[in-house]
Amino acid sequence: MFSDLRPFALERYFARHEFTARWLLSSSDCQTLTVGELLAHEPGAQDALLSLPLGYTESNGHPELRAAIARTYATITPDDVLVFAGAQEAILVWMGALSLQGQRVVVQSPCYQSLAELPRANGATVVPWELQWSNSGWTADLDALADHLKPGARAVVINSPHNPTGHQLDPNAQRTVLRLARESGAVVLGDEVYRGLEPKSVERLPAACDLDETATSLGVLSKTAGLPGLRVGWVATRNQALLQRMRELKDYTTICCAAPSEFLATVALKHHDWLAERSRALVAQNTALFSERARAFSGLLAWVPPVAGPVAFPQWTGPGTVEALCERAVREQGVLLVPGAMFGRAQHVRVGLGRANLAQALDHFEAVLAGF
């Protein structure tokens, strides 16, 4: 299993630059907060954390944490939830549980590399379901998906709100995807790590696991809640056979999560509405700011705001390559951008709209663009 994994280009790129660049203009998460700021929202939580035993935790996840996660869904019980050390581990274990050797997996693309690389390295034929770009934004071709999801497909991976494009399926399209998957015999992984970051003008989609008893929903506290340092993610599914196989495989990865992280994650989920609203307000403010200032460099960047979520994927229309732009930005101004080639789209660049210092980062980005 996973005997032929290629290096994770995005994560290797971040390893080089993320903690040295001054201005992160391509982050996929939202502004974080401190442990003290989180605990201040829960009376007695600080004393409870300080008295927490640092022993092993339950491999499924703490019962209170799983109950808190289950409450974010309509049909899910705590027994339908499995907690992981972040979403990445959950993706790896989900792919490993499916026995994909010789199977066909359809993956909405462009995508976070592991969603396509892990099934490929597990022996599957990966068929990209490509989102289509135009100067008016990104669109999903459901007819193309129907062609890809011929009978015999093992799985389909969808991500909405979408990273890196900021696309969002509408409710009818989501139901069509699930219907096509059922008809082909494919199980669905709904990457929903940005669920809750839809602006007021965009309808929040139901969770895939609530619409289809065989589908799996992937969640995490890194994005909408802005708490990536907790390293807490999960899957939710009524597909008990698949969930049991995932439990067995997790025994060979982390076994269990860290007790302090699970405690803080439970506190965060009690106040998830507040955390999500905080992030949505910041993303809305930053999206408006970037849209306003993008007019000044419209000849260099074809900007389309995201429909939902904290990331956008504009097209570079200036001279030279996107890689050269990104290298120049980080070298001259300490501005970190992600080249679209890391998502298979060489002419695009990922922009993150979830950080509090976006205005200052834009000042420095504009200084780079002034040189073109």
KOLDREN-260192 format. One record per atom (N, C-alpha, C): x, y, z; residue in one letter. Coordinates in steps of 0.001 Angstrom, whole numbers, plus 524288, in hexadecimal, padded with zeros to 5 digits. Atoms other than C-alpha are relative to their C-alpha. Layout:
N
XYZa/...
This chain:
372
8034A7FB4E80000m/800008000080000m/80370804E880000m/7FD337FB0E80065f/8051C80D847FC1Af/805DA7FF337FF32f/7FA7680144800B8s/811DC807BB7F733s/802BA803AE7FC3As/7FDBF7FCC280423d/813E38120B7ECA7d/7FE78805BD800ABd/8019B7FA9B7FF06l/810A781F0B7F31Dl/80406803E07FDFCl/7FC9A7FBC5801BDr/8163B82AF97EC5Er/800388043B80433r/7FFB17FBCD7FC19p/81AE48367E7F4A2p/7FB458039F7FFA9p/804847FC7E7FFB1f/80FDB83F7C7F90Ff/801FD8057F7FED4f/7FD917FB2E801D9a/8137684B8C7F128a/7FE84804B180357a/801BC7FB797FCFAl/80B44855467F8D6l/802738000A80565l/7FDE98002D7FAADe/80FCE850AD80628e/805EE800C680008e/7FA5E7FF088005Er/81E1A85079801DBr/8010D805D57FF0Br/7FF857FA6880106y/81C4985E607FCC8y/7FF1C80321804FFy/800FC7FD567FB07f/81650862C0809B0f/804727FF09803E0f/7FBA98011E7FC73a/8215185BFD8110Aa/80498803B37FF0Da/7FBC87FC6580154r/82AC9864F6809D7r/7FECE80592801AFr/801317FA6F7FFAEh/82379871C080B89h/7FC3E801A48045Fh/804667FE447FCC8e/817ED8719E814F5e/801AD802B180506e/7FE837FDDE7FAEDf/81F57874AF8216Df/8047E803E07FFA5f/7FC1A7FBEB800C0t/8291187E2F81B82t/7FDC4804AE7FD12t/802747FBA4802C9a/8209A8866181269a/7FCE780356803DCa/8029E7FC707FC53r/81B19892648193Fr/7FA2F8007B7FEEDr/805697FEEF80178w/80E58893A3811B9w/7FDC17FB3A7FD27w/80250804BF80233l/8063D8877680F49l/7FB098017B7FD19l/8045B7FE5780345l/7FD4D88AC5803F8l/7FD7B7FB607FD3El/8021B8049B802A3s/7F9E687CCF80057s/7FE4C7FBCB803D9s/80179803DA7FC0Bs/7F5E88763B80D09s/7FA707FE157FF16s/8052280255800E2s/7EA5D86D0180C5Es/7FC9C7FFF3804DFs/802FA800067FB29d/7E61E86EBB81A70d/7FE458058E80156d/801B27FAE57FE18c/7DFED879D782207c/8031B80186804D7c/7FCFF7FDDC7FBA9q/7E5C68828582C88q/7FF177FCDB804F8q/8006E8032D7FB47t/7E8B787ABB838BBt/7FF648036D804D7t/8000E7FD427FB09l/7E7B687E6A84708l/803207FCE0803EAl/7FCB78029D7FC23t/7EF2787ADF85350t/7FCC97FC3780345t/8029D8038F7FC5Bv/7EC1B8703385D05v/7FCD18031D803F8v/802BE7FCD17FC22g/7E88587AB0866D4g/7FB0F802747FDD4g/8049C7FDA580262e/7DF268815485D65e/7FBAB7FBFE7FF40e/803F08041E80095l/7D8558747185AACl/7FDA77FE8080545l/801E8801B17FAE4l/7D7648706C868F4l/7FCA580427802A7l/8030D7FBD27FD9Ca/7D1CB87DAB86CACa/7FA367FF927FEC9a/8057E8009B8017Ah/7C528879AC865F2h/7FD527FB8F802E4h/80242804847FD4Fe/7C32686DCF86EBFe/8016480045805CFe/7FEE37FFA27FA63p/7C1EF86FF087D8Bp/8021D7FADD8022Bp/7FDA7804947FD83g/7CA90866A48853Bg/803907FCD37FC85g/7FCF980332803A6a/7D192861B987921a/805D98003280133a/7FA667FFA47FEFCq/7DEF9866CB87D1Dq/8019A7FC5080460q/7FEBB8038F7FBAFd/7DEED85F7288A12d/7FF897FA597FE44d/800B28055E801DAa/7D9C38534D88345a/8048C7FE557FC8Ba/7FB878014980352l/7E4BD853ED87948l/804DD7FF0480342l/7FB528009F7FCC8l/7EF2585581883BAl/7FFF67FAF880331l/80058804E27FD0As/7EA308497688AE3s/7FF417FB3E7FC7Es/800E18043A803BDl/7E90B8413087E8Al/804667FC038003El/7FBE7804018002Dp/7F05B8342A87F58p/8023A7FF827FA85p/7FD6E8006D80509l/7FA45832948746Fl/801087FA527FE96l/7FFA78057980189g/7F79082451871E0g/7FDEF7FF307FA80g/8024D8013D8050Ey/7F2E381D42865CCy/7FA44801857FFEEy/8058C7FEEC800B3t/7E5B2821038605Ft/7FD837FB937FCDFt/802BA80419802ECe/7DB5281887859F0e/8014B800687FA32e/7FE727FFE080583s/7DF0C814A784C1Fs/7FBB68023A7FC84s/804457FDC180313n/7D19E81882846FEn/7FF96805E8800A6n/800C17FA937FE7Dg/7D2BF825DC84D5Fg/7FCEA8002B80512g/802BC7FF8F7FAFFh/7CDD782A7C85A8Fh/7FA18800237FF0Fh/805AB80014800D1p/7BF2F827CD85C10p/7FD888056F7FFCFp/802417FABB8001Ee/7BC4A8362985F0Fe/80157802CC7FAE5e/7FE807FD9D804F0l/7C3D883A6A85308l/7FCCB7FDBD7FB85l/803158025E80432r/7BCED830B584A3Cr/7FA4D801BE80048r/8055F7FE0F7FF79a/7AFDC8351484FC7a/7FF8E805937FDFEa/800157FA99801DEa/7B3468434184D08a/80054800387FA0Fa/7FFA68003F805B6i/7B71E83FD283F1Bi/7FAD07FE347FDB2i/804EA8022280207a/7AABC837E483D0Ea/7FBB48041A7FFE9a/8040D7FBFA7FFCBr/7A27984394840E2r/80056803DD7FB76r/7FF8E7FC8480483t/7A79384AE783501t/7FD7D7FDA77FB21t/8028A802A480461y/7A0758412E82C29y/7FA4E7FEE580156y/80599800F77FF3Da/7922D83D8682A60a/7FEC27FA588014Ca/801548058D7FF6Et/792AA82E9A82A3Ct/8042B7FCE2802DEt/7FB62802B57FE05i/79FB382B4B8309Fi/7FFC57FF7A805EFi/7FF7B800FA7FA68t/7A1748253083E13t/805CE7FFD880162t/7FA78800687FE8Fp/7AE22824E1845EDp/802997FB037FE00p/7FDC2804E2801F4d/7AFF9816CB84170d/801308002E7FA2Ed/7FEE97FF4F80598d/7B07E81BC18335Bd/804B2803887FF0Dd/7FBAD7FC4080052v/7BC54824788363Bv/8051A7FD5A8018Cv/7FABC801C07FEA7l/7CAC68211B83628l/8039B804B77FFBFl/7FCB87FB5A7FF7Av/7D48382B6683AB2v/8059B7FEB97FE60v/7FAA8800A7801E7f/7E1F182D3383484f/8035C804A880191f/7FC4E7FBB57FF1Aa/7EE1B8357683654a/80042803577FB0Ea/800657FCB58049Dg/7E9D183EF382BB8g/7FD437FD377FB88g/802C68022F8047Ca/7E2D383CFE81ED9a/803867FCA57FC96a/7FC7C802EC80363q/7EEED837EA817E1q/800237FA3980176q/7FFFC805747FE51e/7EF5E82B9382015e/7FAE17FD617FE7Ce/80516802308015Ba/7E0DA8299A81DBBa/7FFB97FE977FA34a/7FFFF8011A8059Ei/7E2BA82A6F80EF4i/8032D7FB127FEDFi/7FCAB8048A800DFl/7EDD08209A80F49l/7FD487FAFA801A7l/80282804BC7FE01v/7E633816E281782v/7FB257FEAC7FCCAv/804A58010980338w/7D9B38187780F73w/8019A7FD697FADFw/7FE3180247804E4m/7E1298159D802F1m/8020F7FA79800D8m/7FDEC8052C7FEEAg/7E81480A1D8092Cg/7FBCF7FC0380135g/80438803997FE7Fa/7DB5C8044980E19a/7FCF37FDF17FB52a/803368017280481l/7D5A58034080060l/802667FBC17FC92l/7FD80803FB8034Ds/7DF6D7F9957FA8As/7FF88801847FA42s/800CC7FD7B8050El/7E0FD8019E7EE2Dl/803257FDA97FB84l/7FCDD8024580425q/7EA727F9107E686q/7FC9C7FE7E7FB51q/802D780145804BFg/7E57A7F8897D88Bg/7FAB58029C7FF73g/805157FD698001Dq/7D9B4801207DB91q/80060805557FD56q/8003E7FACF80259r/7D55680DFA7D574r/7FDC6803D2803EFr/801947FC057FC3Bv/7D44981A217DDF7v/7FF9E805387FD28v/800D97FAEC8026Av/7CE9C827017D92Bv/800E78043180426v/7FE8A7FBFB7FC37v/7D439833107DFDEv/7FEFB805617FDADv/800EA7FAA5801AFq/7CF1C840E97DE9Bq/80532802F07FFF9q/7FAE47FD97800C0s/7DA8D848E07D985s/7FF5F8058C7FDE3s/7FB27800EA7FD1Ap/7E2B6850F37DB4Bp/7FEE47FEBA805B9p/80122801C37FAADc/7E45384BB07E8F9c/804E88001780360c/7FBD4800EE7FC35y/7EC7C84A707F52Ay/802867FACE7FE8Fy/7FD4C8044F80296q/7F6D1840D77F0A3q/7FEA47FAA28022Eq/800DB8052B7FDC0s/7F3FC835D27FA20s/7FAE27FD807FE2Fs/805048022D801B3l/7E604834557F52Cl/800887FCE27FAFBl/7FF01802E8804C9a/7EB6382F9C7E825a/804C67FC7280068a/7FB28802F77FFB3e/7F90282AD67EBADe/7FF687FAFE80330e/80086804AB7FCBFl/7F4EF821587F662l/7FD2A7FB937FD2Dl/8023A80460802EEp/7EB7D8198A7EDEBp/8038A7FE177FB9Ep/7FC61801B280419r/7F5768197A7E2C4r/804327FC6F80236r/7FBE1803267FD9Da/80006814567EBD6a/7FDE77FB018026Ba/80271804B87FDF2n/7F65380A4E7F0E0n/7FE157FC7A7FB93n/801198038280453g/7F50C804707E359g/7FB43801517FCC0g/804B07FE96802EAa/7E91F80B9B7DE36a/8015C803117FB1Ca/7FFDD7FC678046Bt/7E7038122D7D12At/7FCE9804D580189t/802867FB307FE44v/7E3F48204F7D4A3v/7FE22803027FB34v/802627FD1880448v/7DAA4827797CB87v/7FE9C8056D80207v/801427FABC7FE19p/7DA8C836517CDA5p/7FABB801D77FDD8p/804B97FD37801ADw/7CD4F83D047CD48w/8015F805C780060w/7FDB77FAD38000De/7D26484A467C92Ee/7FBE68045380052e/802FB7FB278000Cl/7CBFA856F47CD2Al/801E28035D7FB79l/7FEC27FCEA8049Cq/7CB7B860477C1ADq/8007F805CC80171q/7FEEE7FA837FED2w/7D13E86E147C256w/7FE548037A7FB81w/800B67FBB0803A6s/7CC8187A407BB8Cs/8008B804F98032Bs/7FF5C7FB197FD2En/7CDC4888997BEEBn/7FB578015680375n/8047A7FF407FC7Ds/7C072887AE7C576s/800197FC468049Es/7FF8D803727FB83g/7C4DC87CFC7CEB9g/8008E7FA477FE76g/7FF4C805A0800A9w/7C54686E467D051w/7FAB67FD527FFADw/804DD802ED80097t/7BAB9864B07CC19t/801287FA278000At/7FF91805AF7FFCAa/7B8588561C7CDDCa/7FCA47FDA27FBB4a/802AC802838045Fd/7B49284DE37C206d/7FDE27FAB9801CBd/8025E804CE7FE09l/7AB04843957C6F3l/7FFA67FBCE7FBC7l/80000803D98043Ad/7AA4083D267B993d/805447FD377FFB6d/7FAD18026D7FFF7a/7B8E083AE57BA1Ba/8007D7FC3080489a/7FFD0803907FB8Al/7B768834F07C798l/7FD0E7FAFB7FECEl/80300804A680162a/7ACF882BB37C287a/8032A7FC657FC78a/7FCA78032C8035Fd/7B6808273B7B807d/804457FD4B80325d/7FBD6802447FCC6h/7C12E825127C222h/7FDF17FBAB8038Ch/80233803B67FC38l/7B82A81DCC7CB71l/7FD097FBA47FD35l/802558048D80282k/7B5988123C7C2D1k/7FF617FBAF80415k/800978044E7FC3Dp/7B0BF805F27C9BEp/8053A7FD618012Cp/7FB278026F7FE69g/7BBC1800007D177g/803D4803A4802A2g/7FCA17FC607FD1Fa/7C1E880C607D6FDa/7FFCA7FEA4805CFa/7FFD0801797FA71r/7C659809BC7E4ECr/7FEC88048C8038Fr/800AA7FB8D7FC7Fa/7C62F8177B7EA7Da/7FFF58050A7FCDCa/7FFBF7FABA80221v/7C404825CF7E78Cv/80115803B08048Cv/7FE627FC497FBFFv/7CA52830DA7EF37v/7FE4D805737FE4Dv/801AD7FAA58011Bi/7C3C683E217EFACi/8019D803848047Fi/7FE307FC337FC1Fn/7C7D284A727F6DCn/7FCEB8050A7FF29n/8034D7FB598009Fs/7BE2B855737F945s/7FEAE8022180565s/7FD1C7FC4080324p/7C0F6860627FC91p/805597FDDF7FE6Cp/7FBB18029A8029Fh/7CC6A85D727F3DCh/80530802D6800B7h/7FA957FE407FFD4n/7DB0385EF17F5C3n/802C47FDC97FB2Fn/7FE8B7FA877FF33p/7E174865777EE5Cp/7FC74804097FD6Dp/802B67FC588037At/7D70486B987E5AAt/7FC0880386802A9t/804417FD167FD98g/7CCC7870747EF4Fg/7FABA7FECC7FD9Cg/804F2801A780256h/7C23F8697B7E756h/7FC947FD5F80422h/803BA802A67FC93q/7B5FF8646B7EE06q/7FBC77FD8E7FC9Cq/804678027B8029Cl/7AC8385A627E8A4l/7FAED802598020Dl/8051B7FE8E7FDF0d/79E5E85E7E7E968d/7FD477FB0E801E8d/80276804A97FDB8p/79504855517F0B8p/7FE3D7FC037FBFBp/801B1803AE80406n/78F6C84F637E442n/8049C7FD157FDACn/7FB53802838021Da/79CFD84CBF7DEFDa/8022B7FC02803E1a/7FE15803B67FC17q/7A10A8465B7EBC4q/7FCC77FAFE7FFE9q/80360804A080020r/7955A83D3E7EB49r/800D27FCDD7FAFDr/7FEDF802B9804DEt/7985983A0B7DD20t/805077FCDB80073t/7FB15802CC7FF2Dv/7A64C836667E0CAv/7FF097FB0680329v/801088048E7FCAFl/7A15582D4B7EB7Cl/7FCCA7FBEA7FD12l/80322803B680309r/79744827357E265r/8035D7FD237FC06r/7FC9880273803D6l/7A154824CB7D7BDl/803AF7FC188029Al/7FC8D803987FD2Ea/7AA5E81EA97E1C7a/7FD1D7FB0280177a/80312804AA7FE95r/79FB08158A7E6B3r/7FF1A7FC847FB42r/8013180304804BDe/79C39811827D8D3e/804C87FD177FDF7e/7FB388027F801DAs/7AA6E80E397D5E7s/802367FC1A803EEs/7FDF38035C7FBE4g/7AC8A806FB7E2AEg/8049780247802ECg/7FB857FD717FD7Aa/7B681810EB7E78Aa/7FE7C802238055Aa/800BA7FD677FAFCv/7B7E4815577F58Fv/80234805837FF9Bv/7FEA87FA758004Fv/7B953823ED7F7F5v/80319801A9804CBv/7FD5F7FD107FBDAl/7C35A82B5C7FFF1l/7FED4805B77FF14l/801117FA7080041g/7BE41838FC8025Dg/803E3802F080363g/7FC387FCC97FD27d/7C9C18419C80615d/7FD3B8051980159d/8033C7FB9F7FE3Fe/7C23884B9880E21e/802D0803518040Ee/7FCF07FD487FC11v/7CD498520281588v/7FEDD805DA8001Ev/801667FA6C80018y/7C85885F8F8114Cy/7FA2C800DD800E1y/805997FF667FEF7r/7BA2985CF98148Er/7FF46803C08049Ar/800BA7FBF17FC14g/7B5268687481C7Dg/802648052D7FE7Cg/7FD917FB25801C8l/7BCEB8728A814D6l/7FD48802357FB2Cl/803047FDC780449e/7B233875C580B2Be/7FE0E8056E80189e/8024B7FAE37FED5p/7AE508841E80A51p/7FA127FF8F8005Bp/805AB8002B7FF31k/7A0498877E80D9Ck/7FCFC7FF4B7FAEFk/802AE8005980506s/79CF2888057FF31s/8002B7FA887FDA0s/7FF418053B8022Cv/7A0B7879B67FD07v/7FDCC7FBF3803C8v/80274803FC7FCBAe/798DE86E408020Ee/804047FBFA801C3e/7FC8B804127FE02r/7A04A864E680ADDr/7FDFA7FAAE7FE58r/801908052A801C1l/7A0288573B80555l/7FF377FC598049Bl/800408042D7FC23p/79B7784BBE80D6Bp/8050C7FCD67FFCDp/7FB7B803797FFFCa/7A64B8429681182a/7FECD7FB2F7FCB2a/800C68049D80349a/7A8498374F80816a/7FE307FB5480333a/801718047F7FCBCc/7A71A82DA08134Bc/7FA5A80035801C2c/805877FF827FE9Dd/79987832F481664d/7FC787FEB87FB65d/80327800F5804ABl/794CB8317280864l/8005D7FA637FE1Al/7FF1F8054580201d/79A52823EC805B1d/8028D7FCC180447d/7FE14803257FB91e/79C6C8191780F9Ee/8052F7FD4E7FED0e/7FAEA8025180136t/7A852813E280845t/8044D804147FF87t/7FC287FBD2800C9a/7AF0E82121806E1a/802D08014E80516a/7FCD17FE4C7FB90t/7B9B78265580FD1t/800DD805DC7FF96t/7FEC67FA707FFA7s/7BB1F834778141As/8050B800B08030Bs/7FB017FED17FD87l/7C89B8399D81791l/7FFB58056480271l/8000A7FB067FD47g/7C9AA8445D821B8g/8050A800DD802FAg/7FB3D7FEA87FD2Ev/7D46384B7A8290Cv/7FF268053E802ABv/8004F7FAF37FD5Bl/7D63B856D583273l/803FE803E97FDF4l/7FBC97FCAB801E9s/7E17285C9B82A94s/7FE16804B07FCF2s/8016D7FC1D803EBk/7D9E58649E820A6k/7FBEA803C880201k/8043A7FC837FE61t/7CCAE86A2F824A7t/800DE8021680579t/7FF1B7FE5C7FA97a/7D01686A7D83321a/80532802CA800B3a/7FAEE7FD737FF98g/7DDEC86F3E83080g/803807FDB780434g/7FD02802797FBC9l/7E42F86545839A5l/803547FB7A7FDEDl/7FCEB8044980234p/7EDF185D748317Ep/803E77FDA9803CAp/7FC3F801FF7FC3Ag/7F73885C2183CFAg/7FDE67FBB580382g/80230804447FCE9l/7EDC8852F0843C3l/800DA7FABD7FD65l/7FF60804D9802F6r/7EFC3848CA838F8r/7FB967FC348012Er/804918034E7FF26v/7E1FA8438283A91v/7FC81800367FB2Bv/803A6800A38044Eg/7DA0F83E8F82F11g/7FCA57FB38800FDg/8037B8047F7FF35w/7CFAF8342482D2Aw/7FD727FE667FAEDw/803B480196803FCv/7C74882C3C82428v/7FADB7FEC9802B0v/8053A801527FE36a/7B8A582A84825B4a/7FD5E7FCE47FBADa/8029280340803E7t/7B18B81F8781EB5t/7FC857FBF4802B3t/80361804427FE36r/7A669815E282084r/8018E7FACD7FD8Er/7FDEA804AD8027Cn/7AE4280C1C8188Cn/8036B7FD21803FDn/7FD36802537FB93q/7B209803AF82424q/804467FC357FE61q/7FBEA8039C801C0a/7B9B17F98E81C69a/804F6803027FE9Aa/7FB7B7FCC58015Bl/7C2848041C816D2l/8026480273804E0l/7FE0A7FD7F7FB46l/7C38F80AE6823F8l/803217FC2A80350l/7FD26803E57FCEEq/7C7CA7FE4B82AAFq/805557FEEB7FDA2q/7FAE4800D480277r/7D27C7FC2C820AAr/80393804A880101r/7FCD97FB6B7FECEm/7D70F80A1782305m/802057FFD180595m/7FE2E8008F7FA91r/7D7A480795831A2r/804B47FC558003Er/7FBC7803DB7FFE6e/7E03A7FBC382F1Fe/805038023D7FDAFe/7FB5B7FDAE80255l/7E96E8035682650l/802468045980362l/7FE0D7FBC87FCA9k/7EA4C80EC182FBCk/8038F7FDE680451k/7FC8E802687FC1Ad/7F08D8055983970d/805A67FFC27FE22d/7FAB8800158022Cy/7FC508059A8304Ey/80207805757FEB8y/7FE217FAA6800DCt/7FD2C8147282F59t/800D2802958054Et/7FF347FD487FB07t/7FB2281D0783B4Ct/7FDD77FD0E804B5t/802D2802EF7FBFDi/7F2F78133284324i/7FBE3803718029Ci/803A47FC6C7FD6Fc/7ECF381E9284A96c/80228805817FF9Bc/7FE647FA7D8002Dc/7ED6782D5A84B41c/8020E801C38054Ec/7FDE77FDDB7FB2Ba/7F3B8835FA8558Ea/7FB92801D980385a/804267FE9B7FC51a/7EB77837F5861CEa/7FF0C805E980037a/801187FA5C7FFE4p/7ED81846DA86272p/7FD42801E97FB11p/8028A7FE67804D9s/7E9B78483B85420s/7FA467FE797FFF0s/80578801AC7FFE9e/7DD568405B855FEe/7FCCE80350803C9e/802C37FCAD7FC43f/7D9B584861861EEf/7FED3805527FD93f/800BA7FAD580254l/7DBC78554485AD5l/7FC507FFC07FB50l/80394800A58046Ca/7D4B98501784ECFa/7FA607FFB0801D5a/8054D800577FDE2t/7C8E084CD985723t/7FE0B80562801A4t/8016C7FAA27FEA1v/7C8E685AAF85C93v/7FEC4803177FB09v/800D27FD1A804D9a/7CA2A8602084EC8a/7FAC37FEA47FD7Fa/804E48018D80279l/7BE9D85847849D2l/7FB3D80201802FDl/804447FD9F7FD04k/7B62785D5E854E7k/7FF13805A27FE42k/800527FA8080192h/7B8F986AF484F76h/801128008D7FA24h/7FEB78000C80588h/7BA1F867568412Ah/7FD0E804387FCFAh/802FA7FBEF802BEd/7AF64870B883CE8d/802D18053E80054d/7FD267FB157FF53w/7B70387C1984296w/8050D800007FCD6w/7FB2280051802ECl/7C3D18776C83C98l/7FF03800837FA25l/801357FFC880590a/7BD8E8759A82F44a/7FE56805797FE5Ea/801BD7FAB68014Fe/7B6FD882E782F7Fe/8049E803C27FFFBe/7FB3E7FCD57FFD2r/7C3EB889218334Dr/803147FF677FAF3r/7FD1B800FC804D2s/7CA77882AF8279Ds/7FD138020A7FB3Es/8030B7FE278047Cr/7BF6D885C581E2Fr/8005B805EA7FF70r/7FFBC7FA4C8002Ba/7BFC789423821D8a/8054D801CC7FDEAa/7FACB7FE88801CDl/7CE72894D481F9Cl/800AE7FECC7FA35l/7FF908016680584v/7CDB388DAD81290v/7FCDB803C87FCA9v/803387FC43802F5a/7C2AB8969F80E06a/802BA805437FF90a/7FD297FAFF7FFF7q/7CA6F8A2B1811E5q/804B07FFC07FC4Dq/7FB4D8007F80330n/7D6BE89DAD80B4Fn/7FEB97FF3D7FA33n/8018F800C38056Et/7CFB2899637FEFCt/7FE998053C7FD83t/801617FAD0801FEa/7CA098A6FF7FD61a/804DD803577FF40a/7FB347FCF180061l/7D7578AD187FFEDl/803467FE507FB4El/7FCDE801E180464f/7DE718A4647F633f/7FD658016C7FAD1f/802D47FEBC804CEs/7D3D38A68E7EBF9s/800B2805BD7FE94s/7FF567FA6A800F6e/7D50D8B54D7ED8Be/80581801397FE0Ae/7FA9D7FEBE80162r/7E3C28B5827ECC2r/801D37FD297FB1Cr/7FE8C802E1804B8a/7E4508ABA57E1ABa/7FF378033F7FB1Aa/800D67FCA880493r/7DF738B6467D88Dr/8051B802907FE40r/7FB1A7FD5580145a/7ECE98BC817D94Fa/803B67FC827FCE3a/7FC8A8037C802F6f/7F3778B0657D3A7f/7FCDA7FC3A7FCA7f/8036B8034C8032Ds/7E87C8AB397CB05s/802AD7FE287FB03s/7FD30801B3804A6g/7F1EB8AA807BF92g/803CA7FB9580104g/7FC53804247FE96l/7FA338A0A47C6EDl/7FD5B7FB2E8024Dl/80295804447FD3Al/7F068898537CE48l/7FA2E800217FEC9l/8059B8006F80109a/7E2E0893B17C9F8a/7FD677FE1280500a/801F98011F7FABCw/7DC3C8945B7D731w/7FA307FED17FFE1w/80579801587FF1Cv/7CF7488D6E7DA54v/7FF827FE80805BBv/80082801577FA72p/7CB3288D557E8AEp/7FDEF7FA78800B0p/80224805377FF03p/7C856880027EEAAp/7FA2480037800F2p/8058F8007A7FEB8v/7BA3087BBC7EF35v/7FF607FECB805CDv/8001F801797FA6Fa/7BCDD875C27FC97a/805727FE3E80198a/7FAF18019D7FE09g/7C884872F08052Eg/803F08046780013g/7FC1A7FBE77FF2Fp/7D51787A6680827p/804458003A7FBE1p/7FBE87FFF5803FAv/7DCE7877CD7FBB6v/7FDB18014B7FAABv/801697FEE180565a/7DC6E87C897EDADa/8048D7FE5F7FC8Da/7FC178023280392f/7E3C78783E7E187f/8000D803257FAF3f/7FFF67FCBD804ABp/7E576883B77D823p/804217FE477FC13p/7FC5A801448043Bq/7EC8C882917CB3Fq/803F9804677FF56q/7FBD67FC4280109w/7F9B0889447C931w/8000D801317FA2Dw/8000F7FE5C80576t/7F9058910C7BC93t/8049D8038E7FEB8t/7FB747FCC4800D1g/805B7898797BE34g/8045A7FD067FD4Ag/7FB978027B802AFp/812FF895707B838p/8028F7FBCE8035Fp/7FD22803FF7FD33g/81AD9889807BBD7g/7FC7B7FBED80267g/802D8804597FDA4t/816D487DB47C3C0t/7FE068016380573t/801F07FF5A7FAAAv/80F1E87CCA7D04Ev/804467FEAC803EDv/7FBBC8016C7FC76e/81AC5876087D69Ce/803CE80486800B4e/7FC807FB857FFA1a/82339881CE7D369a/7FD8D8045A8033Ba/802C47FC1F7FCD4l/818F188ADF7D920l/8006D7FEAC805C5l/7FFFA8018D7FA81c/8185E883197E5BDc/80574800438025Ac/7FA9B7FFB67FE22e/82715882227E6EAe/80192805AD800ECe/7FEBA7FA6F7FF6Dr/82867890C47E4E4r/7FD3A80253804B7r/803077FDD87FBA5a/81DB1893B17EED5a/802647FE9380541a/7FDE2801A27FAF4v/823D088BBC7F9B1v/8058D80215800C5v/7FA9E7FE237FF8Cr/831AE8902D7F6ACr/8003B805E180101r/7FF9D7FA547FFAFe/82F1B89EC47F522e/7FCCA8025F80464e/8038F7FD917FC44q/823CC8A1447FE63q/7FE537FC5B80466q/8018B803AC7FBEDg/822818952E806EAg/7FA517FE6D7FFB2g/8057B80168800D1v/81513892518011Av/7FFB97FA717FDE8v/8006E805748019Bl/81195883EA80024l/7FAF67FF1B7FD00l/80449801A88035Dl/808D587FCF7F4DBl/801087FA657FE4Al/7FF6480561801BFv/80666871FF7EFF3v/7FF247FFB47FA22v/800AF80094805A8p/808BC86F3D7E175p/7FBBB7FBFC7FEC3p/804408037E8016Dg/7FD0C868F77DAECg/801CC7FAC37FDF5g/7FDFF804FE801EBa/805BB85E577D524a/7FFB67FBC980434a/80061803D07FBCCm/80522857E07E276m/7FA8A7FDA480066m/8053F8022D80079f/7F6C7855937DF78f/7FEDC7FE647FA5Bf/800B28018D80566g/7F8F7852587D123g/7FE17804427FC67g/801B27FB938033Er/7F57685FFE7CBFCr/804498041F7FFF9r/7FB367FCF27FFF2a/801F0866DA7C81Ba/7FF1B805DA7FF89a/800E47FA6C800CCq/7FBBB873F87C4AEq/7FD2D802A180493q/802F37FDE07FBA1h/7F4EF875D37D1BBh/8036C8006F804DCh/7FD4F7FF597FB07v/7F91B879DB7DF5Cv/7FBE67FFF880451v/803D2800317FBBBr/7F26B876EA7EC3Cr/800B48049D803A3r/800297FB917FC6Ev/7EE8D8825D7F4BDv/7FCD17FE6D804C9v/802D1801147FB2Ag/7EA84880EB802FAg/7FDB2804F280242g/802E27FB607FE34l/7E06C88A24808C7l/7FE587FF98805B0l/801C9800EF7FAB1g/7DF7E88566816BEg/80356802538044Dg/7FC747FDF57FC08r/7EA7C88C9E81DA6r/7FEED805C180123r/801657FAC07FE35a/7E9268993382560a/803778043B7FDA3a/7FC5D7FC05801FCn/7F4E18A00B81F2Fn/800008003D7FA07n/8003980005805B5l/7F03F89F0481113l/8015C8054D7FDB1l/7FEF97FAD380236a/7F0D78ADBE80EE9a/805D8801077FFA0a/7FA587FF2B80021q/7FF458AE4B81277q/802997FC667FC03q/7FDD680397803E0a/802328A22E80A4Fa/7FF0F802017FA7Fa/801317FDD480525l/7FB7C8A8A47FEC0l/8038B804A67FEB7l/7FC637FBA6800E6d/803E48B4CB8007Ad/8051C7FDFD7FDA9d/7FB068021E801C6h/80FF48AC7A7FE9Dh/7FF6D7FD2C7FAC9h/800F88028980505f/80A028A4997F38Cf/7FFB28040F7FBA6f/800607FBEC803ECe/806C88B1197EC5Ce/805558024F7FEB5e/7FAAF7FE2980107a/814F48B5427EDDDa/802B87FC5C7FC2Aa/7FDD6803BE803CDv/818B78A8D17E6A2v/7FDB58010A7FAA3v/8029D7FF5080504l/80EA58AB267DBFCl/801988051A7FD4Fl/7FE567FB0280244a/813728B90F7DA18a/804D47FF627FC8Ea/7FB51800E980310g/81FC08B3417D446g/7FEE97FD837FABCg/8014E8027080506f/818618AD047C8D8f/7FE2B804167FC1Df/
